[in-house]
């Protein structure tokens, strides 16, 4: 097997700098989110945002769902990958945080593609209907298996699901690492309805293809 590159902070900055750069709107959204202090740790990374836009375009997605919107950075990335008649349904519990995102969605001209639903993520996910091409989940980690089970039947064949923070900063391999992530990773790896790849991007991003 080939050697593995250790992604240091400096190398990560290089990778981000040599990908498609964030534009002014996305950069200002990131800057405002960082002012939230410790809560800003929930922000999707710039390289993940770039990947979300690319995957949305690669799959020719027209209908997407996001569970866990926070300040709307990842939603902005997905919406920008959708066609003009595309739809992104965002599920989140916070009016306060998502209000930040709404300002930037409007500035970017993608607010017409986004439908924001506020409430309990599991209850809202149970109410979803129709078919989706793409799903992105960055919500309560103990709930990931439930979200997976609710979303898989709704994703079209060859559609994709993405789950954030699945490596828990590398702690999933530790004896005292987070059991919710360990259980989720093991559960979906054994599911014959999907193909699973864990990417070492951000805090670990799991890419799932519906067969």
HUSULHU-V244147 format. One record per pair of residues at least 12 apart in sequence whose C-alpha atoms are under 6 Angstrom apart, sorted by the first residue. I is the first residue (numbers start at 1). J is the second residue. D is the distance in Angstrom with one decimal. If there is no record, write none. Layout:
BEGIN
i: {I	I}
j: {J	J}
d: {D	D}
END
This chain:
BEGIN
i: {16	49	49	52	53	53	53	56	57	61	62	62	63	63	63	63	63	64	64	64	64	64	65	65	65	65	66	66	66	66	67	67	68	68	68	68	69	70	70	71	71	71	71	72	86	87	87	88	88	89	89	89	90	90	91	91	92	93	93	93	131	131	132	132	133	133	133	134	134	134	135	136	136	137	138	142	145	157	157	158	158	158	159	159	160	160	161	162	162	163	163	164	165	165	166	166	166	167	167	168	169	193	194	194	194	195	195	196}
j: {47	74	77	78	77	78	81	81	81	133	82	86	86	87	88	132	133	88	132	133	134	135	88	89	90	135	90	135	136	137	91	137	91	92	138	139	92	97	98	97	98	100	101	101	113	113	114	113	114	114	115	116	116	117	117	118	118	118	119	120	154	155	154	155	155	156	159	159	160	161	161	161	162	163	164	180	184	210	211	209	210	211	209	210	208	209	208	206	207	205	206	205	203	204	181	204	205	203	204	203	203	211	209	210	211	208	209	208}
d: {5.8	5.7	5.5	5.7	5.1	5.1	4.7	5.1	5.1	5.2	5.8	4.4	5.7	4.8	5.9	5.1	5.6	4.7	5.5	5.8	4.8	5.6	5.4	4.7	5.9	4.8	4.8	5.7	4.8	5.8	4.8	4.8	6.0	5.1	5.0	4.5	5.7	5.5	5.7	5.0	4.9	5.4	4.7	4.2	5.9	4.8	5.9	6.0	4.8	5.9	4.8	6.0	4.7	6.0	5.0	6.0	5.1	5.2	4.6	5.7	5.0	5.8	5.9	4.8	5.7	5.8	4.8	5.8	5.0	5.7	4.6	5.8	4.7	4.8	5.2	5.1	5.8	5.3	5.3	5.8	5.1	5.6	5.9	5.5	5.4	4.6	5.0	5.5	4.8	5.7	5.1	4.7	4.6	4.9	5.8	4.9	6.0	5.9	4.6	5.8	5.3	5.7	5.4	4.6	5.2	5.6	5.1	4.6}
END
